Amino acid sequence: MLDCDLRRVLLPQAVAERVLSLFHDHGVYEAFELRAELISFKKALYHLYLEAMAVRGRDTQHAGVRANT
């Protein structure tokens, strides 16, 4: 992703290679990978939360039905 974007800027080849090397040396690629993993984790947790709220709602409805009988 970063490689393609950097090449689109039309920097001289030597400058682009140096920038990419600095990205690698300073962990920029790893940071982007970690960010992607965190976003996936956040989405998974959100879906678990939605499912838990749906189950809670069904339990509440069932408890109300049982209380009325």
Summary of the structure (lengths in Angstrom):
residues: 69
radius of gyration: 24.4
end to end distance: 60.8
largest distance: 79.0
contacts: 136
relative contact order: 0.07
helix: 88%
strand: 0%
